[in-house]
Structure formats: structure tokens, C-alpha cells
Amino acid sequence: MALTTIAYTTTGYSSITVPADCDVTQPINVVCIGAGGGGGGPYQAAIPYGGTGAGGGGAWASTNLNVTTNQTLYLYIGTGGIGANSITQNGGNGGNTWLNTTNTAPISSSTGAFAQGGGGGLQLNQTGGTGGLAASSIGILRFNGGNGGTGTQYGGTGGGSAGGPNYNGTNGGSSNPNVAVSAGAGGGGTGGAPPQSFAIAGLNGSSGGLTLFGLAGGIGGIGNGNNASGGSGTSGGGGGGAGGQGTSGGNGGDGGPGIEFTYSQLNGVNTSGTIGSGGGGGGGGYNSSPIASGGNGGLAGGGGGSTADGPSVGGSGGNGAIIIIYSTKTPMQISNVTISNTSIT
């Protein structure tokens, strides 16, 4: 039985028709991933200044759905939360993502799936955004998004990764509460192992969380000079945190896009590629000029938190996505027929 995978990433409302080559005698598998939350703006309400909370990753939900030929399905794909760009702003919440047989969010896994978006990072109390909750999602399988890291000292915090097909998202790295850490923390990856929570030396950024296949996430940037930006994650790995205490800006690395699925069509266009749950963005480095931003989340991953410096910017969360897997119709085969020669008189 041949399977076809198609994916949708255009945010907002839309509708699709069940593909003509779909074998409707078999249920389709629907996967929804909520969007990631954005990182909070710089915290300067008290001394010492501190890095703000990063965004949480989107939840994952999937279901098996019985469909009919030419049936219309309704989609809504959440937009990633905007990273804050002011000392008075929280990061934006990530939007929910759903598919249903009617043009409204589903209330039962028999008609669709719903994945909650991740929360935005908070500025004032430096708390990381909560990852999208499985308990608030709808599907046969549901997994939480990772929480954004929480800030305590100067450096930015890492965003949480999105939930995945058989795992909860990983929490982003938080600031070291014991020392004045000026470097950024790494974002959460989809490989399960958490990122290094904070930069041990206080100057070099910490690496992002592992990829889905256990490879290293983005490398933390080197500080105490021209702050190096954190490396971007790949294959769902978290972005690395930026270096700190330097003379120029260092940004957190972006979270890596996931690769769990290989599709043959994207947003209605025949093309091939990979898609899946993304890692969280890394945090920015402190004492940087002109700005040190948190890294953006990969697909549905949370954005990294900004530093205590103004006007630093929190990373934006990754948008949500919908993936549909269906059985392809078997072409009708005609048996060989032998016709005997016959004499007609």
C-alpha cells in the first residue's frame, strides 16, 4: 500500500478537497502542530538587569480520520508569536492549529485534530512561556510543547521546542541563578536531551538541545570580545546562545526545522522536501551593541529571550503546520485475455 504525504504551512484559514488519488476506504492520518510563542523584551525593571523569558513550543496532535471522495476539509494554521521589541512587552502567544470536517475547531478526534500554540515569554517576571499543552489539544496522540527558559541574570534564555510524534518538546535553557551570566542559553531541541541550561563560564553561550537523531544542536557563541552569535540548529536541534560581555552584538541562533516527514506536495504545489517539529531559538548575549536578539524558533518552536540590554529583541516563534498522510488508490489492472482464431465460413 503506497502512502502519500502532503503538508500545509500557510497561516490562517483555508480549505482543501480530499485528493483525487486518496483511497477513501482507508482513514487518513492528520498531524497538527501549534505555533511557537515569542520571546519577551529586555528586563530592566530592577538591578541587576536580567534576560527575559523565552517562548514555549507548540503542542503536537494527530488523529485518524474517515473521509469521502471530494470531501472538503477545513484548516487553520497558527502564526508564531512575535518577539517583543520593547522593555515593556511580553512575547506574543503562538496560534493554535487545527483541521476539521466543519469550518470550526474540532471538539472530538473523530472529526479532526487540534494543537495548542505555545505561550509568549514574560518580560516583567522573566518567566518562560508555557509550551502548548496536550491536555488542551485534541487528537488520538497528543504531546506537550517545551517550556521557554526563565531568566534570572543578564543573558537571554532559550525557547522550547515543539512537541513531536512520540515525545514532548524539550524546555529551553534558563539563566544561571547563581552568577551574573552575560551569555545566552541554548534553545530546546527535539532529541529529548535538554540544552545546556546556562553558560558555565558566564561569557560563552551554551549549545542548543540535541536534534531528533541525537546530533548536537547549534553551538554557543564565544563572548568577551566581539560577541559571536549562537549557531543555528539543524534537524530540529535548538539554536545556540550568543556570547556575552563583548563590544558588539551577538544574537541567539535560530532553532532548526524538523525533518520527521518527507512530503511530495507543499501548500498545494507538487514539490518535495522535509518537515517536522522545530527547535527553540537561543538567547541573546548581554552587554552588546547595537542589539542582541534572541533566535527565532524553528517550525513551531519557541523564540529565544532577549537580554537585559535595550533595545534588544526577543526571537519570534515558528509558525504551525499540518501534515496529512493518506493511502493512494491502486490503479485498476486488466487481466490478460486470450482470443482464439476462428474460421468463419
C-alpha positions in Angstrom: 0.0 0.0 0.0 1.5 3.3 -1.2 1.4 6.3 1.1 1.4 10.0 0.1 2.4 12.8 2.5 1.3 16.4 1.9 2.0 19.4 4.1 0.5 22.9 4.7 2.3 25.8 6.3 0.3 28.9 5.1 -1.1 30.5 8.2 -4.7 31.4 8.7 -7.9 29.8 7.5 -8.2 27.7 4.3 -10.0 24.6 2.9 -8.9 21.7 0.8 -10.6 18.9 -1.1 -9.7 15.3 -0.3 -7.1 14.4 -3.0 -8.4 12.5 -6.1 -5.9 9.7 -5.6 -6.8 9.2 -2.0 -8.1 5.7 -1.2 -11.1 6.6 0.9 -11.6 3.1 2.1 -8.7 3.8 4.4 -8.6 6.6 7.1 -6.2 9.4 6.6 -3.7 10.4 9.2 -3.8 14.1 10.2 -1.0 15.8 12.2 -1.3 19.3 13.6 1.5 21.3 15.2 0.7 24.5 17.2 2.8 27.6 16.6 5.6 28.7 19.0 5.5 31.6 21.3 7.7 34.7 21.0 10.5 35.7 23.4 10.0 38.6 25.9 11.5 42.0 25.7 14.6 43.1 27.8 14.1 43.2 31.5 15.3 46.5 33.1 12.9 46.9 36.0 15.5 46.4 38.7 19.1 45.9 39.4 20.6 43.6 38.4 19.0 43.6 35.0 18.0 40.2 33.6 17.3 38.2 30.5 13.6 37.7 29.9 11.6 34.6 29.4 11.6 32.8 26.1 8.7 31.4 24.1 7.2 28.0 24.6 7.0 25.4 21.7 3.7 24.4 20.1 1.9 21.2 21.0 1.5 18.2 18.7 -1.8 16.3 18.0 -2.7 13.6 15.5 -5.8 11.6 14.6 -7.1 9.1 12.0 -10.0 10.5 10.0 -12.5 8.7 7.8 -13.2 10.8 4.6 -15.1 10.6 1.4 -14.3 11.3 -2.2 -14.3 15.1 -2.9 -15.0 15.9 0.7 -14.0 19.4 1.9 -11.7 19.7 4.9 -11.1 22.9 6.8 -7.7 24.1 8.1 -6.4 26.7 10.4 -2.6 27.1 10.9 -1.4 29.2 13.8 1.1 32.1 13.4 4.2 32.2 15.5 4.2 34.7 18.4 6.0 37.9 17.7 9.2 38.5 19.7 8.9 41.6 21.9 11.0 44.7 20.9 10.3 46.8 24.0 11.3 46.7 27.7 7.6 46.8 28.5 6.5 43.9 26.2 5.8 40.2 26.6 6.4 37.9 23.7 3.3 37.1 21.7 1.4 33.8 22.1 1.7 31.2 19.3 -1.6 30.5 17.5 -3.5 27.2 17.6 -3.5 24.8 14.6 -6.4 22.6 13.6 -8.1 20.6 10.9 -11.8 19.6 11.0 -14.6 18.3 8.8 -16.5 21.6 9.5 -15.3 25.2 9.5 -14.7 25.4 13.2 -12.2 24.0 15.6 -12.9 20.3 16.4 -14.2 19.1 19.7 -13.6 15.4 19.0 -10.8 13.4 17.5 -13.4 11.6 15.3 -13.7 14.8 13.2 -10.3 16.4 13.4 -7.2 17.4 15.4 -6.3 20.5 17.4 -2.8 21.5 18.7 -2.4 24.4 21.1 0.2 27.0 20.4 3.0 27.9 22.9 2.8 30.9 25.2 4.9 34.0 24.9 7.8 34.7 27.3 7.1 37.2 30.0 9.1 40.4 30.5 8.4 41.6 34.0 8.9 38.5 36.0 11.2 36.9 33.4 9.1 33.6 33.2 9.3 31.5 30.1 6.2 30.8 28.1 4.4 27.6 28.7 4.6 25.1 25.9 1.3 24.1 24.1 -0.5 21.6 26.3 -1.5 18.1 25.3 -4.4 18.4 27.7 -5.8 21.4 25.9 -5.3 19.7 22.5 -7.5 17.2 20.6 -6.2 14.0 19.0 -5.6 10.3 19.4 -1.9 11.2 20.2 -1.0 14.4 21.9 2.3 15.8 23.2 3.3 19.0 25.0 5.5 21.7 23.6 8.6 22.5 25.6 8.5 25.5 28.0 10.6 28.6 27.3 13.6 29.2 29.6 13.3 31.5 32.6 15.6 34.5 33.1 17.4 35.3 36.3 20.5 37.2 35.3 21.7 39.2 32.3 21.8 36.7 29.4 18.9 35.7 27.2 17.1 32.4 27.6 16.3 29.6 25.1 12.9 28.8 23.5 11.2 25.5 24.0 11.0 23.0 21.1 7.7 21.8 19.6 6.1 18.5 20.6 6.7 15.6 18.2 5.3 12.3 17.0 6.3 10.3 20.1 7.8 12.9 22.6 7.1 16.0 24.5 9.0 19.1 23.4 12.2 20.0 25.3 12.4 23.0 27.6 14.7 25.9 26.6 17.7 26.7 28.7 17.4 29.2 31.6 19.8 31.7 33.0 22.2 30.7 35.8 20.6 32.0 39.0 24.0 32.0 40.9 26.2 34.2 38.8 25.9 37.2 36.6 25.8 35.3 33.4 26.0 37.5 30.4 25.8 34.9 27.6 22.7 33.4 26.1 21.2 30.0 26.9 20.5 27.4 24.2 17.1 26.6 22.8 15.4 23.2 23.3 15.8 20.5 20.7 13.5 17.7 19.6 16.0 15.0 20.6 14.8 14.8 24.1 18.0 15.7 25.9 17.8 19.3 27.3 20.2 22.0 26.2 23.0 23.2 28.5 20.9 25.3 30.9 23.4 28.2 31.1 26.8 29.3 30.1 29.1 27.9 32.8 31.8 30.4 32.3 29.4 33.2 32.1 30.8 34.6 28.8 30.3 31.9 26.2 26.8 31.0 25.0 25.5 27.5 25.7 24.7 25.0 23.0 21.2 24.2 21.8 19.5 20.9 22.6 20.0 17.8 20.5 18.4 17.0 17.2 15.8 14.3 16.7 18.7 11.9 15.8 20.8 12.8 18.8 23.2 15.1 17.0 24.4 18.3 18.6 22.3 21.5 18.4 23.6 24.9 17.5 27.0 25.8 19.1 27.1 28.6 21.6 28.8 31.8 20.6 32.1 33.0 22.1 32.0 36.1 24.3 34.3 38.6 25.9 35.3 40.4 22.6 33.1 40.8 19.6 30.2 38.7 20.8 29.7 35.7 18.5 26.2 34.8 17.6 25.0 31.4 18.5 24.9 28.7 15.8 21.6 27.8 14.3 20.2 24.3 14.9 19.5 21.7 12.2 17.1 18.8 12.0 15.1 20.0 15.0 18.1 21.0 17.1 18.0 24.1 19.4 19.8 27.3 18.5 22.9 28.1 20.4 23.1 31.0 22.9 25.1 34.1 22.0 28.3 35.1 23.7 28.3 37.9 26.2 30.2 40.8 27.8 31.6 41.9 24.4 31.7 45.1 22.4 29.3 44.2 19.7 26.0 42.4 19.4 25.7 38.7 19.4 22.3 37.1 18.5 20.9 33.7 19.6 20.9 31.0 16.9 17.7 30.0 15.3 16.1 26.7 16.1 16.4 24.0 13.4 13.4 22.9 11.4 12.3 19.3 11.9 12.6 16.5 9.3 10.3 13.8 10.5 8.2 13.7 7.3 9.1 13.7 3.6 6.3 15.4 1.6 5.5 15.3 -2.1 3.3 18.4 -2.0 3.5 21.6 0.0 0.6 24.1 0.1 -1.0 22.6 -2.9 2.2 22.7 -5.1 3.9 19.5 -6.2 7.4 19.6 -4.7 9.5 17.5 -2.4 11.0 18.3 1.0 11.1 17.5 4.7 9.1 19.0 7.6 8.6 18.4 11.3 8.8 19.8 14.7 11.4 22.6 15.2 13.8 23.5 18.0 13.7 26.7 20.1 15.8 29.8 19.4 18.9 30.6 21.5 19.1 33.6 23.8 20.9 36.8 23.1 24.2 37.9 24.7 24.3 40.7 27.3 26.3 43.9 27.1 26.1 44.1 23.4 25.8 46.9 21.0 23.7 47.8 19.0 21.3 45.0 19.9 21.4 41.3 20.8 18.3 39.4 19.8 17.0 36.0 20.7 17.0 33.5 17.9 13.8 32.6 16.1 12.2 29.2 16.7 12.2 26.5 14.0 8.8 25.2 12.8 6.5 25.6 15.8 9.5 26.2 18.2 9.6 29.0 20.7 11.6 32.2 20.2 14.6 32.9 22.3 14.5 35.5 25.0 16.2 38.9 24.7 18.9 40.1 27.1 18.9 42.9 29.7 20.2 45.3 27.0 17.8 47.7 25.3 16.8 47.8 22.6 17.3 44.0 22.3 14.6 41.9 20.7 13.0 38.6 21.6 13.0 35.9 18.9 9.8 35.1 17.1 8.1 31.7 17.5 7.9 29.4 14.5 4.5 29.0 12.6 2.5 25.9 13.0 1.9 23.2 10.3 -0.5 20.5 9.2 0.7 17.2 7.7 -1.7 14.7 6.0 -0.7 11.1 5.2 -3.1 9.0 3.0 -3.2 5.7 1.2 -3.0 6.1 -2.6 -5.5 4.3 -4.8 -4.2 1.2 -6.6 -4.6 1.5 -10.3 -7.2 -0.9 -11.8 -5.5 -3.7 -13.5 -6.9 -5.6 -16.5 -6.2 -9.3 -16.8 -4.7 -10.7 -19.9 -7.3 -12.2 -22.3 -6.5 -14.8 -25.0 -8.7 -14.8 -28.1 -8.6 -17.9 -30.3 -8.5 -17.6 -34.1 -11.8 -18.8 -35.5 -12.6 -19.5 -39.1 -15.8 -18.1 -40.4 -17.5 -19.6 -43.4 
